[in-house]
Structures are given as C-alpha cells and as structure tokens.
Amino acid sequence: MRKPSPPFQSIPAPEAADGAQRRRVSPPPAVPGRDVLVSSLRSLGAVPLARLLKEKNVRVQAIVGPQTSTQAKFLVELGNKSSVPIISFSANSLTRSPSQTPFFIRTGWNDTSQAEAIASFVQKYNWRDVVPVYEDDDSNAKFIPDLVDSLVRVDTRVSYKCKIHPEAGDDEIKRAISSLKGNWTSVFVVRMSYQSALKFFQVAKDEGMMSQGFVWIMAYGLTDIFDIIGVPAFDVMDGVLGFEPYVQDIGEKFRQRWRKKYQSENPGTSLNGPILSGLYAYDTAWALALAAEKAVYVNSDLVPPEANNGSTDFDRISTSRAAEKLLDAFLKSNFSGTSGPFLIQDRQLISTTYKIINIVGQERRIVGSWTPRFNIFKSPEINDDLDTIIWPGGSKDTPRGWLLPANKTLKIGVPVKPGFNNFIRFENGKAAGFCGDVFEAVVSTLPYKVPIHYEEFGDGKGQSSGTYDELVYKVYLKEYDAIVGDITILANRSLYVDFTLPYTESGVRMLVPVRDRRQKTEWTFLKPLAADLWLATGAFFVLTGFVVWFIEHRTNQEFRGPPTSQIGSIFYFSFSTLVFAHRERIVNNLSRIAVVVWLFVVLILQQSYTASLSSILTVEQLQPTVTNLDEVIRKGGNVGYLNDSFLPVLLKRLKIDESKMIAFDSPEEYNDALSTGRVAVIVDEIPYLKVFLKQYCHNYTMVGPTYKFDGFGYAFPRGSPLTSEISRGILELASNNTMAQLEENLYGDTQCPEKDDSQTSSSLSLHSFLGLFIITGASSLLALILHAAITLYNHWHDLVSDNSQSSWHRWFALVSSIFHNSDSSNTPVKDEPGVTSLDCTTVIIENFDSDTDTGSPPEGEGTPGRQISVQDPEPLSFAYLHSERQRMEISDASGVEQELQEPALPSNVSRSTAPRWPPSSSKL
C-alpha cells in the first residue's frame, strides 16, 4: 500500500461533519497500476503539468492548487478534457458559468457574496457614487462586474473605473491617483495584489488622499496584506476598511502547531498564524482525502485508456472515470473545517458571512459583520449597529461620499434675460436677481465652502450667446459646472444634465385683458333682483295686504268703506310697509302677527336689494375677454409667448398655427400687444406672468387651465453630488420662510384679485329667499284661517238657527254678511271711546271760496271763525276721507235734508278736534 502524499502527512484532522469525534483520515487503498496523485502547481507550472500528463501517462485523479485566475483559466480546459477535478482555494471566480466548467471547483471565498456585502455597506451610508480601483488582470474579471451589478441594485452609480496594470510603476500609479483626485467621488473599492496595493496606498498618502473625507474599502484578497507585509502596510493604510470571510477561532493550540511547522519549513519568517487562504487550503486537503476514501472504484474505472494520437497535447490526454467518481464524492463533502462549515454548492464553497475590519494604527479592529439575512450588523451574536469606525484622517464623522475636486473652482454659467432681469442678470461678476439670490442663500447654508466663478452666457451687450438649450448642452460638454438662472426643468434637458428640485411655482397659463361687463342703464335698478323674486315679492305684498284687510275690515273702520276704497286700502297698506310708512292702526292680534312676520321679510329684502344695487353701481365686475385657447383658435386670434423659451413646442402641441405665434421679450411688449389687440392672449410660465401683473394688475388676469411643468431648477452635470446638496438647501429655504421673503421681493406684496369666467353678475333669485316667503306665507294663511274659524264660531248660533229652512245660496249669503258687516261689539275700546254723535259747536268751518285769502294771519292774531284744537298732528286716513266724501255726495244728490248719523272717528282724531257734522253746503 502506497503512503499518502506529503500534503496529508502530520496535519491535524478537522472535526467530522457531525462534530461528535475527531478522527484521522486513512489514505485510499492502492490499486495495482494506478496512482492516486494530488498535484500542486506551486512549483509546477500549468503547461509542464499538461506535458507530464501526456508523456508520462500519469494517472491523475485531482489537481489542487491553481492560485491565480490565469492558472485556473488554463487548467479548466485540461480538467474538462480529462474529466479531472481542478480544485482551487485561492483563485478568483472565472467569468464562465459552472455549467461551462463542470470540473472546476472553488473552495475559497465567494466573490458574488462579497460584492453584495460591499454594496450593502455603501447603501447603509447612502453613498451614491463609488469608484472601483483594481488590477487589470483575470483575477478581477468576475468580481468587478458583480460589484457593479450589486451597487446598481442599491441605486449607487459607478461612473468611473480606475484600472492599474499589474506591472505599473510609480509614474503610472501617480497618474491614476491624479485622475481620482479630479473626480467628485471619494469612495473607493480596492482589489489588487499585495505589492501593487502597497505602492498605490503609499502614493495616495503622499498625495493627501488618506485624509479626512475619503473612504477606502478593501475587498478580500487584499486584507491579508497586513499578515504578509506587516508594519509597512499598517503605516500607509490607516483608516481603511476591509471585508473578509468570517471564520471561527481556530484555537491557540492549533495556531502554535501550525507556527512551529511553518517556521521549521520556512526559517527566518515572522508569520505568526495561518492566513485565511491557508485555512481554505487546509480544509480543501481534508475534503479531498475524505472524498478519496468514500469513492467506490471498480476494475473498469482503473483500466488504462486506449492510446490517443491527437495532434495537440490536449488531444492526447485521456479521460478518467475514477476522477469523475472522486469529483462526485468531493461535491458531497459536508463537515466543519477550520474555516467554518465546508459545503459545496454550484461548485463553489458556500461563504455567506463576512466581517468588516477597520485598520487603526497597527491594529485590525472588527467593527461589524454582514450576512444576506441580517445585512450589516455589529456581530453575528448581537444584531446591533456597527462599532465606531475610525475613518482616514482619524475622524469619527461619516464621510458624505464626495469631495470637491482638488483646487477646483466651479464655473457657473449665467443666462442673459433682457426683458425679465428680475429673475437673473449678470452684475458685478455675480448672478443677481431672484434666481441668483436663491442660489447664494442655499450655498451659504452648506457646511463647506464652494469656490464659485460666474460667467455670463452673452456678448457683454445685453444679448445672449445662444438659446437656453445650447446653454444646458454646454454643461453636458463640461464647459460649465452648473447653470444658475431661470432654466425650466424639461424632460429633454434632463437627458443631458441633472436638475435640482424646482424653486418656483410650476405651470403655464394664459394672460388676457379684462373688461367690465356690467352695463349701467336707466333700468339698472331692476337688476339686483331676478324676475322670479320680483314677481314673488309683488304677490306676497298683495297677499299680506289682503289678509290684513280680511281680518281688520269687520272691526277696524279704517279698512271699511266702498269696494274701491277697500281695494285701495289693501294696496296702500301692503306697499307702504316697504318703507315702513303704513299709518293704519292694526287692532286684531292675528293681523298683527302676520304684519310683524311680513315686516321682517321686507327688512331682509330691502337690505339685500340695497347691498346688491350698491355693488352693481359702484364695483366693477372685471371678466376676461378670452377663457380658453380653443376660442382663440376659432376666432383666428394671435398668441404671444416669451422669446427663447420652450413654449412654441407646447403651442404646436395645442394645435396653434405657427403663423399665429408672436414672440416678445419684456412685460412692456406684452402690454402693448394686448392693449392694441395685436394678440388675443399671452401664453407663458406663471412666474413671468406674476412679474407682469405686478405692473399691470388691474387690466389683465391669468385664466384657463394650468399646463403642468416643473418650474425653474439649477442644472448640474449628471451624477454631480451638488445636485442633492442644493436640493436639500432649497427645501430648507422653503421651510424657514426665507423663500417666501425672496418671492415677496420679486412679485411684490400687491395682491391682484383672481378674475375668471366663473365670476358672473348674478341677480338675487327667489331660491335664496324661499324660506322667508314660506314662513310669511304660512303665518299669513294661518292667521286667515284662525280668524275665519273664530268668526264662524262666534256666529254659529245664527247659522244653526237659520239652517233648517235655508238653502245653500242663503247660507252662503249669510256667511258673506257675517264677514262683510261691521262688528262694533268686537271693536277694541281701549283709548278709543265710543261715539254716538258729533259736537257740532266744537269746530266752525268758515267759507273757503276760491278767492278766499288763505294766508297766515298776522303774528299774534288768532284764526277768525275757526276753533280747532289739534292734539294729534297726524292727518286723517285715506279711507276716512274717501268714505265721508261719498256720503256727502249721496246726501246732496237726494235733496233730503236729514241729520246724518255721526260717522266713526279714526283713532288718531280726538273728539274735540273733529269737525262739526253735518257741515253746511256753503262751508263745503
């Protein structure tokens, strides 16, 4: 039986998969004519190995040890041809998929998982741009694409990659460092060989890039540099972070045994313990030994293959069935090794936990860990935030992820706006106006200084050097670092630059003239009330007068008399309530209730009418002459817009003929064009229209729909970190009222009333007062019904006594007589004593001929022939005078001299002041 190969001799065995016991693995049994050979490429090159396999016909079942991606790339083809497993514990992942390399197995760290860990760390600190720095060789052919993909998934850009040749000298490294210094990004992920990394960080330190504000992250493959090189690496990499796979503690006993054996084989070295790749190599050897022991061979697996006379070395290499069985057994390995659980998946050792180390002085500090499940945390045992990180320069403050390029002053373009220089103008070498003031206010709030140089985009004579689109494109060409001005955020412009958040009101509207549409005529007094309200008011005047007459005329002599007199009383009383000038005394409580309610309605109507009429006569109702663009298109009117803007594109989209578009440059031109009728409307952005209305507030207004646009923003190159910084500053200005003060300086504090087509001169309608009319109508009808019921109740005995022998006609006549005849018994006598005759000696009325002198008597003389004592200055009522005149006319016509019954006196005439009755004909 052949002894095991040297790599398996005198090596402590790892724990079994179940951890129950430790055992020593026995070598596989020897087979006649067949060797179990594990070849190491540390001293044997890949090409000599292939020649050895061909010429010596060596029976190789596995190859362990391609330590670089270049070696592994070559041997993969050899393994595929001969069906021999190629096992590497240090070579990086290949670009080819496992299905294309079925015999290549990696027992080291997983580059894909490491890329995800680094991306999670970048996401935690919200860094938006990262620059990978790596050697341009096969070792990074798979890792860098994986890293970029992982960063993109967390919304982080990789705008630049720094590749360094493996044999680069100091000059080439300095040029690479200079290119990094000229970049805004200060977050770098480094992956290169030990010697190249040592030179690179030495130059970076000399150039000041290991200072505060920078972030350096090492991918695994480089973190072992501190074990290999030691102090020189610590000196130049202070504050650097690194990722390396998490392994359990191997124990001091194992470390001592390893150190003793290593130093005996390599005298003069100072390596104190195995590096991580050494642990992977150790576990790989044990896994292969276990697989060789478990593989079951049959005689046919060991029969030498037939001679192969291929034309190349690869063609002459034969396949091995025994190696395939060894591969199957190796892929099923599952035990706990020195580096952790040893389990193969997709021909790659599962490696999902990474620890984060921080280089501080001469020490490697573990500040946290990463797993796909828990993401970034302090340790696998405690799910907490990271420990304190000491960044380059000794700072504990988290870098923001970008820095201003060294010795760089921002070159900012300022557009020329002749007509609306309130927004932007170049003045004394700075950007003035609203846009410039907002930008300066934002920059002043930044926690760092931003060197700025303004440059006018014009000819120095007030004319622009190009359009706004051309100015934006110059930022894309990196002729300007930013634009400060009234640049509207548009989709096509955002393809070339990044915009900040808008700092002005957004949208496009129409500007049109206004005119007063109220025509004041001789019939204007009718406009306050609508026709239905006029008719309803008149109807309720008549209704109220009728109800009061119906209730009062039986008991109140002022509402009695001939039919014409009573009709006149109805209209006179009802309409006199409009000005509260009614003189008739109301004696019935029911009619008083109806009148009180009606007077309340009249008061409301009177006040509303007065207010509406005052508004019509004194206040102008300004309304726009045009309300929408469709009306302008239909009438064939012209449309104005601001010169050098995006509005022609919008107008064409709204189906405005290009021949109908006229460009203007200033508010004065807007006013002239609208006032002369050259254009029907002006279409422009809302901020410009507000500045215009500041000067011409009362003659124009904004109308129509608002076409949505994003407003004004500052333009920066794509990916510039200043974009987000300025955007946050704009939000701060808006929240602390600074923006409102700047807008007040721009637009002024004059508030122009908003006028639109919804403001119409509507009259007061019946609907607004319907409730009042219902109340007064109900109260009047209720009073009428109650009065009728009470009256019929009081005369019920008359109706009952005559009911047996009367017809319906007689009954109706009886009811009519009851409601028509006077009821003196129910007349109130309070303050009104009953009168049966007139004292004819109280008042003497002299002859009043047409030629009688009616002048006033001389002062101090009485009135001869008249003795009138006036106690109440109120005149006699219309009903009283009219009824007595008719009585006198009837008496004269009949020629019958008789003493007329003394008429009832009105309540406002006392007995002593009443004229003697009947008067002589000569006195009348």
WOFENZI-V736669 format. One line per field, one symbol per residue. ss: DSSP state (2 for helix, 1 for strand, 0 for the rest). phi: phi as a letter, one per 20 degrees, with the letter a starting at -180 (. if undefined). psi: psi as a letter, one per 40 degrees, with the letter a starting at -180 (. if undefined). A space follows every 10 residues. Layout:
ss=???
phi=???
psi=???
This chain:
ss=0000022200 0000100000 0100000000 1001000111 0000022222 2222200000 0111000022 2222222222 2200111100 0000000000 0001110000 2222222222 2222000010 1111100222 0022222222 2220001000 1111000002 2222222222 2000101111 1002222222 2222220000 0000111100 0000222200 2222220000 1111100000 0222222222 2222200000 0000022222 2222222222 2222000022 2200000000 0000000000 2222222222 2001111001 1111100110 0001111111 0011111111 1000111000 0000000000 0222000000 0100000001 1111100000 0000111001 1122222222 2222000000 0111111100 0001000222 2222220000 0110000100 0022201110 0000000111 1111110000 0002220010 2222222222 2222222222 2200002220 0022222222 2222222220 0000000022 2222222222 2222222222 2222222200 0111000022 2222200011 1100002222 2220000222 1111002222 2222220000 1111122222 2222200001 1111111000 0100111000 0222222222 2222200222 2222222000 0000000000 0001022222 2222222222 2222222222 2222022222 2000000222 2222222222 0002220000 0000000000 0000000000 0000000000 0000000000 0000000222 2222222222 2222000000 0000000000 2220000000 0000
phi=.ffffgfeel dffffffemf bdbefeffff dgmcddcded efdcfffgff fffffelfee dacdpfecff fffffgffff feldfddcdc fffefefgfe cfddcdddfd ffffffffff fffgeledbc dfcbfebffd fdffgfffff fffdmdeceb cddcfgdfef ffffffffff feeffcdcdd bbffffffff ffffffened dfoecdceef odffffeeen ggfffdcfnf dbdbgecffe nfffffffff ffffecfned feafefffff ffffffffff fffefddcff fdfffffcdf ecfffeeeec ffffffffff fefbbeefep gdbebllbff bddcdddcec mdcddedrbb cffemebfbf ececffffde egnneeffff nbcfgglddf edecfdcffd ffebbeblmc edngffffff ffffeffbed fccecfeaen dndferffff fffffffmfc eacdreeffc fffffdcddf ffdcfdpccd dcfcbeeeee cfdffefgdf ffffffffff ffffffffff feffddffdd pfgffffffg ffffffffdl dfdfeeddff ffffffffff ffffffffff ffffffeddf decffcdbff ffffemfece beflcefgff fffemefffe ececdbfffg fffffenfce bddbfggfff ffffecfedb becnfeefce nebeecgfnf ffgfffffff ffffedmfff ffffffenef eeffdbffed eeefdfgfdf ffffffffff ffffffffff ffffdfffff fdffcdefff fffffffffe ffdffeffdf mcffcdbdff efcddffcff effdfffffn deefmcccde dcffffffff ffffffffff ffffmeebef ffffeffede ffefffceff fffe
psi=hiiiideehf hhiiiideed ihihhiiiii hhehihhhhh edehiddddd dddddefhgh eihheheidd ddddeddddd defhhhhhed iiiieiidde geehhhfaih dddddddddd ddddefhehi hhhihgaede dddddddddd dddffhigei hhhhidfiad dddddddddd deidiehhhh hiiddddddd ddddddeeef aheihhhhii ddeedddddb dddddefhei iihiihiihe iddddddddd dddddgieie heihiddddd dddddddddd ddddhhiidd dehhiiihfi eidddehiih dddddddddd eehgihadea hhhhhffhhh gehiihihhh bfihhheaih iddebhidid dhgiiiihhh iieeiehhie eiihihfhhh hhihihgddg eddhihhfei hiaddddddd ddddeieihh hhhihhgaee eeiieaiddd ddddddefdi eihhaghhhi dddeedihii iieiiiihii hiiiihehhh aeedeeddhi dddddddddd dddddddddd ddedehdeei aidddddddd ddddddedef ehdhhhehdd dddddddddd dddddddddd ddddddddhh ghiidieidd ddddefiihi ihifiedddd dddefhhdee hhiieidddd dddddeedid ihhiiddddd ddeddgdeei ihiiihhhie aiihhiiheh eddddddddd dddddeeddd ddddddeieh hhhhhieehi ghihiddded dddddddddd dddddddddd ddddfddddd deddfiiddd dddddddded iigddehheh egiihdihhe edhhhihgid ehheihiihe iihiehghhh dheiiiiddd dddddddddd ddddehhihi hhiiiidehi ddeiiihiii ddd.
